[in-house]
Amino acid sequence: TNENTNGLFREYFPKGSDLTLVNDQTIQLWENKLNNRSRKCLWKTPYEVFYGKVCIGHNKKSID
């Protein structure tokens, strides 16, 4: 999964790219694209999985 994500990252920023030349807005744009792209191993987007865990953890703490 990590290698697949690295490959997706390299679609946007080829190996050897100088990321210091990329502005924050551009990085956030591609970050959002990667995090909202469905993954076959999850059948969801990373964004959906992360926020699902955060919401479950938050509700569990409030019940305890």
N, C-alpha and C positions, 0 to 999 in steps of 0.2 A: 504494500500500500504506500509506503513512504517513497519507494522508487517510482511508482506511478505518479505521485504528487510532484516529485522532482522533475519528471518528464513534462508534466503539465506546466510547471513553472518555466521550464526551458523553452516551451513554445512561445512564451511571452518575452523572456529574457534569455537569449542564447548564452551558452557557456562563454565566459570571458567578458561578458557585459560589465561595464563599470556602473554599478548601481548607485554610486555617489552622484552620477549625472542625472539620475531619474528623480523627479520631484515627488513629494509625499502624496500628492493628489493622484498621480499616475499609479503609484504602488498600491494605494488604497483601492483604486478602481480594479486592478488585477487581483488583489486580495479578495475583494467581494466576488469577482467572477469565479475564482477558484473555490471559495467557500460556499457558493451557491450552485455549484455544479454537482449533480448526482454522482455517487460512486457506486459501482456495481457491488462491491463487498458490503455496503451499508444499505443499499436500496433507498437511500436518503442523501441529502446534502450534508456536509460536515456541519453547516450552520444549524440544520434541524436537529442533528444528534447532540451537539453541544448545548443548545438551548433547552432541549428536552431533558438533559441531565441536570442542568442548572435549575429548571423549574421543579423537577422531582426532588432534588436536594433541598430546595427552599421550602417546599410543602412538607417534607418529612421533618425538617427542623422545627417548623411551626406547630406540628402535631405533638412532637416530643415534649 
